[in-house]
């Protein structure tokens, strides 16, 4: 596949444009064979099979022959669809001076994937045209741990309150398809709010003199403040990623406050797979690197339009916000050993995780659920870390039965 690299990359004008400021030599290791690749202003100027005596390289990406074959399949299987997925699983290594790689991560991910044979044009998002959507957006100011926070929220529908928590570094737009689904809004009042510092919600006064860090306490109190301000009666809380983590804490500590919790890509802990320092530094574009990193968490089977809509939330994120959210996700929310305290008779727990998610893996979710008596687990085929936004049509097939069950409990 390496012999196709130059042709595939140089024949893609947009990919060349992405790398237009880049000149670098790097190495791709395929089994025991190194390939030296020279990039000049975004074009593959040379691919030389090695080893080459005293030929320098800036960084190297190595994997076994079988692993690369799986990576270059038209539709890679889970675990082999992204370089970082393979690295986390021990199937690949990334080494050397990583600045050029991380500063141009989207470019290099697309370069490495270029030898894949196209599997056909993915389906687009099925968005109705013409009539206004039923979503209404408003603002309110709530007190969170003594600080005034101007929060933006959107809602649609009527019935059982369903509060949706977005992923780290993103905003409530991720749930827009759910709020336009009559099968949901005919019985649920769906509410999605932007956490302070995210989307249309402002950071509190004085933010410019501090480093944003989300903690379990701050996260839980923010959710509580919003629910109280909206006078919600025992809402259902559904969160994704970091939202899928915090709902476990809510079910454990405030079980009488909620009818049920739904954790999308949720677990009590997950192993890190990259250094968060790359997300907020002056010599790397934070939005670009954040979107490029999480791009591999989207299933390769998801519609292309939905993939890029999902990634837009990261491209548009404020400086340091994704990194600050990950303080909660990595440093202040290790809930291992606490899950057995959850009483699902008081607060039912539903966990749904995408098969292509290598951040919160299906194994992470299954391990967590094993400690929660009565928890229900669903592994979602052909979905990744952002099911509600990356493939809304497929996600509804998994979430509607869960909402049916919760409705039947009330």
N, C-alpha and C positions, 0 to 999 in steps of 0.2 A: 504493500500500500504506500510505502514511503516514496516509491518512484513516481507516484501521481501527485505528490505534494505541491511541487512548483506549478504544475499545470493548473491544479484546482485553485490554488491561492491566487496566482497571477491572473487567472481568468475571471476572478470575482472583483470587479472594480470597487465595490463598496468595502470589501475586506481590505483591499490595498489602501483605500482611503483611511480606514480605521488605524492602520499602522504607518500613516504618512510621516510621522515624526520619529520613526523608530529605525535605528541601525544597531544590530546586535548579532552576535554569534552564540548559538545555543546548541545543545546536544539532545538528541532523542535516542535512548537506549532501547533496542528491541532484542530482548534476550541478552546474548553475549555480544551482539553487534551494535557498535555506536554509529550514529549518523550525525555528522556535523552539518548544521543548517545555518546559512548566513542570510540575514534579513537586511535589505537596504531600502529604506523609505517605504516599508510595508510590502515589498516584493521579495519573494524567495529568490535570491540571487544565485544560490548554490546549495546543493545537497551532496555531501561526500560521504561515502561509506568508509568507516574506520576499521581499526584504529589508525589515527593519523599522528605521526611523531611530532610532539611539541606543538600541536594545534590547540590553541586556547579556546575555552568556551566560558560564557558568563554564568549560565545555569544549565542544569541537566534534568530531564524527566526520563525516568527509566521504568520499564515494566517488562514482564515476561512475554514471550511470543504469543502464548495463548491468551493472555490478558489483553494485549493489543488487538488480537483478532476479534475478541468479544467487544472491545471498545469501538472498533470500526464496523461492526455489524450494522445493517440498515436501521434496525431498532434494537439497540443494546439492551441486554437484560439488566435488571436492578443490580446495582453495585459496580457495573462496568460502563455506565453511561456518562461518567464524569471523572476527570483526573483526580479530583479530591475525594471522590467516592472510593476510587481504587487505592489512593494513598491511605485513607482512613482504615481500609480493610487490610492493609499490608501488601497490596498487589502492585503498588507503584511507589516510587520515591521521587521527591523533588528536592534538589540540592543546589548549592552554589550561591551566588549573589542574586537574590530574588527581586531586587528592586525593579528591574526592567520587566520581569514577569508580572508582578503585582500592579505596576503602573499601567500595564497594557493587557490586563488579564482577559478581558473580553476578546481582544484580538487573538491572543494565543490560544484560548479555548476554541475559537472558530478555526484557527489554523490547524490545530491538532485533529479536529473533527472533519476537516475538509476531505480526507480520503473516503469517508463514508459514502456509499451509494445512496442516493435519495430514495426514500421509502414512499414517495408520493406526497402531494401537497396536503397537509393536515387540514381538517375542517376549520372553518372560521367560527367566531362567536355568533350565536343566534340572537341578535339584538333586534327587537321590534322597532320599526321606524314610524315616524309621524306623530302619534299621540304622545303627550307628556307622560313621563314615568310617574308612578304613584308615590315616589320617595319625596319626603319633605325634610328640609334641613333647618336647624335652628341653633342658636347659641345660648349658653347660660354660664353664669359664674358660680363656681362651687368652692367651698373651703376644703382644702386637703392638707392636713397636718399644719394648720395655721397659716397657709398661704392661699391667696385668692387665685384661682385658675379659671380662665375663660375657655370653656369647652364647647366644641362643635359636635352635634350629633345629628344623625339622619334616622328616619323611621318610616315604616309603611305597615299597613295592616291593622288588625284589631283582634283582641283575644288575649291569650296567655302571653305575658311579656317574655320575649326572647332577646337577651342582651348579647351582642356579638363583640368579641375582643380580637382586634387585629394582631398581626404578627409583629415581631421586633422590627423597628425601623420603617414601618409602613403606616397605613391609616385605614379608616373604616370603609373606604371604597371597595375593599376586597369582598365585601358582602353585598354589593349592589345587585347581583343576580338573584340572590335569595330574597331580597326585598321587592323584586319584580315578579316573583313566582306566586301566582294565585293559590297554588296548592299549599303554600306556606302561609301567606298573608291572610287567607280566608279564616284562619283560626289562631294565628299568632301575631302579636304586635312586635315586629322585628325592629330592634334598635341597635344601631352601630355608632359608637362614639370614637372620636380621635382622642387618644391619650394626650395630656399636655405635652408640648414639644413636638407633636406629630400633626401632620395634615393641616387642617384649618384651626386646630386648637393652639393657642399661644402658650409660650413658656411663661412662668410667673415673673413678675418684676424682679430684676436683679440677676436674671439668668446669665448675663454677659460676664459676670464675675465668678462663675462657678463651673465645674465640670459636671455635666448631667450624668447621674447614676440612678438607675431604677433599682429599688430594693423590694423585697417581699412586702414590707410594711407599707411603703409608698404605693405600690401597685394595688394591694388589697384595699387600702383606704380610698384610693381614687375610684375604684369600682363601687365601693360602698357609698361614697359621696354622690356619685351620679345616680345610683339606684334610689337613694333617699330623695334627691332633688326632683326626680321624676315620679316619686310616690308609687313605686312599683310594688305590687303585692307578690312576694315570693316568685321572682322571675326565674326563668331558666337561663343559665349562663353558659354560653358556648364560646370557647376561645381556641385559637390556633397557635401552635408553636409556643412562644412564651405564654400566650393566652391559654393554651392547652396545659401548661404547667401550673399556672396560678389557680385554675379551677379546682385542682386537686387540693390545694391549700384551703380554698374557700369551702369545699365539701367537708374538710376535716375540722376547720375552726368555726365556721358559721353554718352548720347544716340546717338549722331551722329557718334560715333566711332565703333558701332557694328550693325550688321544686325539684330540680335536677341540674347536673352539670354535664356538659358535653366537651370532652377534650379531643380536639383535632390535632394530630401529631403531638400527643401529650404523653409524658412519662415523668417519673420522679427524679430522673437524672439522665444526662446523656454525655458521652465523651466528646470533648472539643476536637475539631478537625482543622483549625487554622488559628493563626495568631491575630487577635483582635487589634493589636497596635497598628496594623495596616489600614484600619478603617478610619483613622483620624490623625493625619499627619500632613504637613504642608506640601510635601513633594509627591503625594499620590491623591488623585481626585477621589474623595470619599464616596460619592454617589456611584461613580463608575466601578470602583473596586467592589463595593457592596453588592451591586446588581450582578456583577460578573461572578462573584463567589456564590451567591444563592441561585444563579441560573441553573446550576447543576442539580438543584433540589426540585426543579420542575420536571415532571415525567416527560421523556422524549416523545410520548404518544399524545401529549396535550396539544390543543390547537395553537398554531403559531401566534395568532392575534391575541389569544388569552395569555400566552407566555409573556409577550412583551407588555401587555397591560399590567400583569403582575409585577414585572421587573421595573415598570415605571415608578412604582411606589418607592423603590430603593434608589433609583436614579435621582428622584426629586427630594429625597430625605435631607433634613437639616444636618449640618456638620456635627459629627460626633454622636448623633442620636442613636443610630444602630449600635454603636459601640457601648453607649450608656445603657441601652436595653439589655445587652448581653452581660452586663454586670449582674443583673438579676438572674439571667438564664444560666450563667456559669458559676458565679461566686456566691449568690445569696438565695439559692433555691434548691439545694440538695435535700430532697425530701425522702431519701432512702431511710427505711426504718420507721417511717411515720404513717405509711399508707394503711396499715392494718387498723388504725384508729378510725378510719372512715366508716360510718354507719350508713349503708346504702338503703336501709329501711327508712331513714330520715331524708337522705339526699341521694337518689339514684345516680350512678356514674356510668357514662357511656364513653368509650374510647375508640376513636376511628383514626387509623394511620395508613398513609399511602405506601404501597409496596416499593416505590422508587425513592422513598425518603431515607437518606443515609445519615441525616443529622439526628432526628429522633426515629430510630429504626423500628420496624415491626417487632423485633426482639425486645427493644427497650419498652415498648408499650405492653407487650405480653408479660414481661417480667414485673412491671408495675401492677398490672391487673391481677396477677397471681396473689398479691398481698392484699387486695381489696375484695372482701367477700361480697359476692353479688354483682360485681362490675361486669359490664358487657363489652366485648372487644370485637371490632370488625377491622380486618385488613383490606384496604381498598385497592384492587388491582388497577394498574394503569394510571395511578395517581401518585403525585409526589407530596411535597411539603405544604403546598398551598391549594388544597383541593377545591375550595369554594370559589377561587378566582382563576386557577389555571385550566380547569375543565368543568365549568358549572353544570353542564348537561349530565355528565357522568356522576358528579358529586351528588346531585339531587336523588339519584337512584339509591345512594347509600344513606342519605340523611333523612329522607321522607319516612322510611320505616321507623327510625328512631323517634322522630317527632310524633308519629302515630302512637307509639308506646307511651310517650310522656303525656300526650293528650288523654289517653285512656286511663292514666293514673289519677287524673284530677277530677 
